């Protein structure tokens, strides 16, 4: 396989967009291409993620984005894998470039749901679960992740302050991120006094509905003679799946898809978890970050929830986690989330993460989950 790089990246600010998802996707795509020092005509394929485009009455958005970039003849493919859609798009782009089928690909994710009321937006999100057995019986994602949190609390000594520390850390990081939905810090008192959403999860345990768009350019090393920025070498691109229905899982103390994808990624990269300098993990709820740390092999079972409280995952800790603010505070525009994690790695590697820099940026890992773990992507990056 050819050595494959991420050579350009861009994101808008997550939150509430005035423009359409299609317009935002086109805008960040052009910015990502320009940051790579390339031109739209250098792109051989576009991989587009827009799970809930139907909410804007627009499907088949890839050709529209290509048209806006002035490359209508370039093939596009829409990738849907729930919240892990754009990281699945990155995997497909990696396969195409590393395999020698194309020299450069664009991966872009975009979502807009702010024009919907809360009930409608929640309903759209919920169809990513098992509609027949979970959604139709009243389960929403706060309820499903609360089930995971309850199982975790029953298995291990867990105090509310442990989950609170995860939220506080990620809000503090997001406060320094111009792309973030929530640019404000919170205190433990604020966390503990926030209302229960789905016991034991409180308001500040939950990520927001966000609009947003993010894009990256993936290219072969030999195609980019003189990269404009420090490229990310894709050391590993791994995906895995697991049982979607929570009622059919053997236990609820982790996500099997994460464990499988992580094992494959570390094998591909020929690295171990203790060789990763920082990570962006899927923290749609605080329990998700705790489980991710354990499933990825960063901490032993039962210690994921306490890692933030102990300072391990702080920006100056032994393993900085979610310096972007994560889904929890940076925001979660479903289809843009996976790519936005890579944007954070790109900015960290290139000295663009002003005010939220992590001390070591030689290797990084991104972890992106679809729904409650039916699918998962893990990518590992390093410097040249």
N, C-alpha and C positions, 0 to 999 in steps of 0.2 A: 504494500500500500504506500501511496505517496504521503509525505509529511504534510499535514493539514493545519492551517492556521485560521484563527479569527483575526481579521485584519482591520475591521472597522466596527463601530458600535454607536448607537444613539438611542435616546429615550426622551419622551416628553415628561411633563410632570403628571403624576398620577393624581386622580381626584375626580373632578367633574369637568368634562370637555364640552366646549361649545361646538366644535367641529364634529363631523361624523367620524366613525371608526375608520372608514375608507380613507378620508382625507388625512387623518392622523397617521395612519399606516404609510401612506404615500410620502408624507413629510419626513417621518423618521427614517424611512428607507433611503431617501435621497441623502439625508444627513449621514447615515451610516456609510453609504457608498463614498461620499465625499471625504469622510474621515479616514477611509482606507486609501485615499489617493487614487481611486479608480473612477471609471465612468459607468453609467448605467449599461452601456453596450457591452461592458466586460462581463456582465452577469449572464450565466448560461442557464440558470434555473431559479425560480422563486418558490419558496415554501412558505405558505401563508396559513396562519392560525386565526380563526375568528369564530369561536364556538357558537356565540349567540348573535351572529349577524342577522338572523331572522328577526331579532327584536328591532332591527332597523329596516326590516323588509328588504334585505339584500344578502343573497347568497352568491357563490361563485365570484368572490371578490378579487381573487388573484389576478385575472386578466385586466380588471379595472385598475388595480395598482400598477401593473406593468404598463398599461396605457398611459397612466399619469407620469410614469418614469420615462416615457418615450421609447419603450421596448415591447410593443404589443406582440411581436413575433416570438418572444421568449416563453417557453412553457412554464406553467405554474401548477402547483398542486396544493389543495387545501388539506391541512392536517388537523384532525380532531382527536384529542385524547384527554378530554376534560381539562383540568387545570394544568396538565403536563403537555398540552398541545404544542407549544412552540419549542419546548425542549425535544419533543419527538421530531419536530421539523428540523432541529439542529442535527439530530442523529441521521436523518435522511440526507441532509446536505453533506454531512461528513462522509457517508457511504458513497455518494456521487463523486465528491472531489477526491477522496482517498483512493477510490477505485479507478480514477482516471477517466470517468465519463464526461466530466466538465471541469473547467479550471476554477470557476468561482460561482458561488451561489448566494442568494439573499434569503435570509430567514427573518420573517416579521410576524409579530403577533399584535392584535389589536382587539379592544373590546369597549363597547359603550352600552351601559345599562342605566345611567343616571336619569334618563327620561322616563323610566318606569317607576311605579310605586313599589314600596318594599315587598308587598305580597307577590306582585308579578315577578320582581327580580328574584325573590327567594324561590319561586316556582320554577323559573328557568334553571337556577343552580341545582335544584333538587332532582332534575331529570338525569343528572350525571350519576346518581345513585341507582339502585335497582328499583325501577318505577313500580313494578308489580308487587314486590314484597316489602319495600322500604317506603318509598315516596307515597304510595297510595294508602299506606297505613299511618301516615302522619309524620314520618321521619324527615327531618331536614338535616343539613350538615352540622349545625350547632348541636343538635340532639345526638347525631351519630358520633361526633368527636367527644361529646360529653360522656357517651357510653364508654369510649376508650379511656377517658380520664378517670371514670369511676372504677373501671377494672384495674387501672394502674394504681389508684389510691388504695384499693383493697389489697393489692399484692405487695406494695412497698410503703414504708413510712413516708407520707407526703403531707406537707403543710401548705396552706394557701400561699404563703410567702414565697414558696419555691416557684410556682407558676407566676406569681407577681413579679419576681425578679426577672423572668424572661421578658415579660411585657415592658418593664421599666428599661431594661437594656436596649430593647429594640426601638422604643420611643426615643431614647437618648441618641441612638445612632441616626434615626430618621430625621431628628431635629437638625442634623448637619448635612442632610441630603437634599439638594434642590429638586430632585425628582420625586420626593416623597409626598404622599397624600397627607399624612399627619406630621407636621413639623413642630412638634411640641413635646416636651418631656412630661412625665407623670411621676408622682411619688407613690410610695407604698400605701400611704393613707388613702390616696385617690383610688388606687387599685382595690383595696380592701373594702372601700365604701361604694364601689360601683355595683349596680344591680346584677342579680343572677339572671343569666340568659337561658341556660340549660344546665342545671346543677351537675357538677360543681363549677362550671364555667361562668365567669363573670363577663361583664361588658368588655373589659380590657384584656380578656383572654382571646377575643375574637377579632379576626381581620375585617376590614370594611369591604363593602362593594365599591369598586373603583373603576373609573374609566382610565384608559391609558393605552399607549402604543410603544413598542420597543423593537429594534431591528439590529441585526448583526450581518456581517459579510464574512463568509467562509471561503478560503481560497487555498490552492496548492502553493507550497513554498516556492517552487520554481517559477510560478506565474507572477509572483510579486517580487520583482527584482530588488526594489528598494522600498520597503514598507515605510509608510509615513509615520506610523506609531509603533510602539512595542507590540508585536503580535502575541496572541495567546497560542501556544502550541497545544493542539488537542491531543493529549496523551491517552485519553480513553473516552469512548462514547458507548454507554451500555444502557439497555432497557430491559425491563422485566415486567411481568404481570403476576397477579395473584387473585384469589377468590374475591369477587366483588361483594357478595352478600355477607354481611357481618355475621348473620346467624349461622352461616355454614363454616366459619373459620374455627380451627382447633383451639385458638386462644386469641385474646385481644391485647396482648402485651407486645405490640409491635406490628410492623407491616412487612409481610414476607417479600413483597415486590422490592422493597428497599434493600433488604438483606441480599437478595439475589443479584440485583443490579449493582450493588456496591461490590460484591465479591467479583463479579465480572470486570468491573471498572478497575479495581486494584490489580487484578491479574493482568489486564491489558497494559496498564501503565507501569507495571513492575514496581509498584510502590505499596507502602503500608499506611494505615491511617495516621500513624505518628509522624509521617513525612509530609502531611498536608499542613500548610501554613495558615490558611483560613478557609471558611466554608460559608456558602449561602445555602441554607436548607429551607425546606418547605414548611413554614410555620403558620399555616392558615389559622391555627389555634395554638395556644402555648403548649398544650399537650403534644402537638405534632412536632414541635422542636425537640422536646424531651425524648420522644420515641425515635426521632431521626438520629440523634446523637448516639443512641444505643444501637440502633439497627445498622448504622454506618461503621460501627466499631470504634468510635471515638472514646466512649466511656463504657464501663461494665453495665450490665442489666441492673436497673433500679437506681442508677445514679444520674440519669439524664435530667430529671426534674431539678436536682440540686446544683447542677453545673453553673447556672447563671448566678445563683445566690452565693456560690463559692468564688465567683470571679473568673472561673475557667474560660468562659465564652465572651468575656469583655474584649474590647479592641486591644487592650494591652495584656490580655490573659494568655494562657498557654495555647489556646485554640480559639481565636476570634470567630464568632459565628454571627452571621447576618449584619455585617457592618453597614449595609444599606438601610437597615431598619426592618428588613424582611417583609413578608406579606402582612405581618401584624401591623406595621406602622408605615412602611413605604407604600403599602396598598396591594390589592390583588385584582387587577384587571385580567381575569382568567387566562385568556389566550396570550397575553403579553408577559405573564409572570416568568416563565422559564427563560425566555430570552433576556428579560430584564436582569436576571441573576448574572448572566454572562456579561451584560453591560457593566455591572458593578465590578466584576473581575477585571474587565478591560480598563476601567477607570482607576482601579487600585494599581494595576501594573504600570499605568502610564502617568501616575502622579496627578490624576485629575480628581481624586476623592478628597478634596480639601476639607480639613476639619474632622474627617472620619478615617484617616489613614490607619492601616494596620502596620505593625512594625516589620513584618516579613512578608514579602510578596513574590516568592519563588514558585510556589505551587498553590493551587486552589481547587476546590471541589464545589460543584453545584448539584443540588438534589431537588427534584421537582416531581410531585406526586399528583396523580389523577384521582379525584374523588377521595375515597377513604383507603386508597391503596390498590385499586384494580390495575393501575399502571404506574410505572415509575421510571424516570430517567436519571442517570448519574453520569456526570462528565467531570473529567480531571484535566486541568490545564497547567502548563508550566511556561517559564520563560525559555527563550532560545538557548 
